[in-house]
Amino acid sequence: SSGGPFPVAFALHWFRGSKENMEGWCRDLAARGIFAIAIDAHLHGERSVGGVFHGDNIASLGEEYSIWVHQTSIARTAKDVPAILDALARRSDIDATRVAATGFSMGASTAMVLACREPRVQVVASVAGAVDFWWDVTKIPPGPEQEARKASYGPRLRELVDSIDPKARLGRIPPKALFIASGGRDGYIDIESVRRFVAGLEPLYGADRSRLRFLPVPEAGHEATPAFAAE
């Protein structure tokens, strides 16, 4: 539509998805006067590489190869957003000072990396996404067993995960507006790891505590429920 300048929101898709999966999200945002953008993550959609998703259980992560594909997709996509924002800032119909990022699953994890890394992204809505990346990629809680699993991976993989893990960068997020929705029956994302993450953030928000919101839905699985969407 004409007019503007409009605030911007990036709608980021899940692992093995594509930008087309986010059309509904973008239409909902556009109906609220937001310039919504869906992009293919690195190695996904029109950026895919033949055979990259080989193996029946690649989405379960755990193995070095599947973790590398997943975490590289997040890291490279998070690097794409600043370049897109630079281009959008040159448009008269865009307000590049009002930027949000949202997504589901891997897309939500990418949005969390942007919360830590990109100062122009001031609003983040994470739906069924990981916030503790080492828990996510190993599916093992913090402790000796997880450390042993981490030690079994090569140094490049450990460096990659460490370089983007939001859990290690809590102080970079406040006072951004942050909404995190998580399901109690999510077989991919441990809701308790999300609770711990939010508990660590709460004291850092101080007087801005109202800008941090956690919505746990005990009966929800790994899904973008209507309740999540409404909130």
N, C-alpha and C positions, 0 to 999 in steps of 0.2 A: 504494500500500500504506500501511498505518498505520505509525506510529512516527515516527522522525526525532529531532531535526532533520536534514535531508538536505543535503549539499552540492549546489550548483547548477551546471549546465553549459548554456550556450547552443550550439545546433547550427545553424549559419548556412549557408544554401544558396547556390548558384551564380547567376551572371548568367542571367536569363530563367527561373530556377527558382521554386520556392515552398516554403513550410514543409512541405508534404506529402512533398517529396523527401527530407526528413531523418528520416522516421519510423523507418527502420532504425537510423540512428545513435542516435536517442533511445531506442529499445528496448534497444540494447546498453548504453547508459549506465545506464538504469533498472535493468537486470539486475545492475548493480554497485552499486546503492544510491545512485544519483545522481539528483536531480530534474532531468530534462532538458527543455529548452524549445526548440522550433523556432518562429521567427517569420517572417512574410513581410517581406522587405526592402522598403524604400521603393520604390514603383512596381512591385512584384511581387505575384503572387498576388491576394489579396483587396484589395490596395492598388493594383492596376494601373490604368493610365489608357489608354483605347483609343488605339491607334496609336502608343504611345510607342516601341515597338521596330521602327519602320519601317526598311526597308532590308535587303538580303540579307546584308550583311557587318557588321552592327552589333557583333557579338561580337568582331570583329577590332580594334575601336577605331581609333585613328589619326585619324579625322575629329572635328572639334570637337563635333558633336552627339552622336556615340556616346560620346565621352569624358565629356561632361557627364552623360548618363544614367547611365553606369557609376559615375562618381565621386560623383555626387549620391546614388545608391543606397547607396553605402558610408558616406558622411558622415552621412546622415540616419538610417540604421539604427544606426550607432554612437552616435548621440544618443538613440535609443530605449532602449537597454539600461539606462542609469542609472535612468531612470524606472521600468522594470520591476523593477529591483533594489530601488528604494525601496518599491514595493508588496509585493514578496516578503518584505522585512525585517519586515513587520508580521505575518507568518504564523508560528505556533508550530512548524510542521513544516519550516521552512526555516532553514538555517544560512547567512545572507547574508554571513558572514565567510569562507566557502569557496566561491569562484566561479571557474569556468573558462569559456573560450570556445574553440570549435573550429568548423571549417568547411572547405568545399572551394571552391577557385577564388575567386570574388568573396567568398564567405563567409569563407574563410581570410584574405583581405585585410582584411575588416571586423574579424576577430578580432585582427589585428595592430594596427589602429587602437586597439582597446580595450586592447591591451597597453601602448600608449603613453599612453593618455588616462584610463582608468578604474582607479583604485587598488584597487577591490574585486575586479577580475579579476586573480587571482594566478597562474593557469595558462592557457597558450594552446597549442593544437595546430593548426598550420597545415598543411593538405594541399593541395599544388599551388596555392599562393596567391602573389601578388606581394608583395614586400617593398620593392622599388624602384619606386614608382608611376610615375615619369616614364619609366623603361624600359618598364614595362607598357603605358602608354597610347600611347607613340610607336613601340614596338618598335625603338628605335634606342639603341645603347649610349651612355653618357655621353661627351660630347665636343662639338666644334663643330657637327656635323650635328644632334645632338639639341637643342643650344641654338638653332640656326636654326629647327628645327621648333617649339620652345616659343615662340619670338618670333612665329611666325605665328598663334598662338592669341590670343584676346582676353584682356584683363586679368582678367576674372572667372573664366575657366577656369583660368588660371595660378594665381590665388589659391586656388581650390578645391583643386587637386591639391597645391599647396604646404602647404595647411592640414592635410592628413591623411597626408602621405607619411611612413611609418615610417623611411625611410632618413635623414631629417633629425632624427630623435628617438631615436637609439640609446640615449642616456643615460637615457631614461625607462623603459626596459624592465627591466634588472637590478634586483633579484635574482629577478624572476618566473621561474617554471618555463616554459621555452619549448621546444617541439618543432616542428621544421620538416621536412616531407617534400617532396621535389621530384624530378621525373623528368628524366632526361637527354634524353629525346626529346619533351619537352613543347613543342608548337608555339606555346603561348600565353605560358608563363613561362620565361624564360631561366635555366637552372640556374646559370650563372656569376654572374648578378646576385645569386642567393641565396647562393652561396659567398662573394662579397665582403661581403654583409651580415653573415653569420655571423662572418667573419673580423674585421669591425669590432666585433662584439659581444664576442668572446672575451676581450679584455683588460679589458673593463668588468665582466665577471662575477668576475674575481679568484678568491677562495677559493670562490665559488659556481659554479665552472665546470661542476660536475656537473648544474646546473639548466638548462644549455643543451645541446640535442641537435639535430644536423642529420643527417637520413637521406637521402642521395642514392641514387637507384636508376637507374643509367644506362639500363636498358632500358625504363623506364616512360615513358608519355606523359602527357597531361593527363587523369589518372584517379586515382581513389581505389583503389589496388591492395589486395589482401588483405594484402600485406606492410606497407603504410602503416597499415591498420586495426589489425593485430596490434600494431604498435609503439605 
